[in-house]
């Protein structure tokens, strides 16, 4: 595969391959690509990614992107009330999934800042 090389091998498909499969196979391809992966996963980034996230946060353009991510996730009102108990539970689970992405990003930024500070001393 040509293109960007990752610091470590990905446990999932590279972004360009995902985009290609999604455009070639339509909804069926997306459903296959987005099928849940069973098993525990530590979502903390490696040190290289964490440092990049901290740098992105320090750049005004990168900060605008991160602000937008927070706007469409954890800053939205938490309204999950459904017509039934099951619908309410599903709405809450969906919202937790949306919020968890922002939380993982914020954790990566904090870890990257910490690593950067440790590297300066």
N, C-alpha and C positions, 0 to 999 in steps of 0.2 A: 504494500500500500504506500502510495506517495502522499506527501502533505505533512501536516504537523506530526511531530513525534512527541510522545508523552514521556515524562520523567520515569514513570513506572508503567508497566502494562495495565490496561484497564480491565476491570472484571466484567465490563459490559462493552457494547460496540462503540467505536469512535463516532463522534457527532456527524461527520460527513457521511459515514455509512448509514447511520440512522436516517438522516435526511433523504438520502438516495432511496432507501428501501421504502420510506413513507411515501415518496412521490411516485415510485414505480408500482406499488402494490395497493394503494388506496387504503380504505378502512381496514381491510383484512390484514394488510401489512402493519398498520398501526396497532391493531389489537394484539398481534403476535409480538411486536416490539415492546408493548407496554404491559405484557403479561407479568404478574407479580413474581418476584424471585423469592423463594422460601429460604429462610435461614437468617440468623442475626448478622447485622452489618454494622461495623463501626464507621460512622459517617464523618469522623474527624479527618481533615485533609492531611496529606503529608506536609512536611516543612516547606517545600518549594511552593506548593499551592497556597498554603497559609500566608507566606510572605508576599506572594502576588496579590492575594486578597487585601492585605493591609496596604499595599501600594495603590491598588485600585481605589480604596477608600480615601486615601490621602489626595488623590488627583480630583480636581473639581468635576471633571467630566464623568469619572467613575463614580463619584459620590452622587451625582444626579441619577445615575442608573440604579444605585443602591437605594436611594430615596424612593424611586418609583417602585422598586420591588417591595419595599416596606409599605408603600401606599396601597398596593394591590394585595397585601397579605395581612400582616399583623395590625395595621392601622385601621383596617375596615371594621365597622361595628360587628360585634359578635352576636349575630342573630341566627339562631339555629332552630327556632320553634317550628315544628311541623304539625301536620294534621293528626298524626298518630305518634305513639311513643317510638315506633320503629323509624319513622321518617325523621323524627327529631334526633335519634341516635345516629342515623346515616348523615344527616346534615352536620352534626357535631364532628363526626369522624372525618368528613370531607374537609371541614374547616381546620381541623387539627393537622391534616396533611398539608394544606396550603401554608399554614403558619410554620410548620416544621421546616420547610425549605428556607424561610427567612431566618429561623433560629440557627440552622446549620451555617448559613452564610455569616451571620453575626458572630457565631462561635469561631469560624475560620478567621475572620478579621481580628478578633481578640487574640487568638493564638498567634497569628502573624505579627501583630504588634509586639506581643511578648517576646517572640523569637528575635525580632528586629532589635528590641531594646537590649536583650541579652547579648546579641552580637556586637553591640556598640561598646559594651563595657569591657 
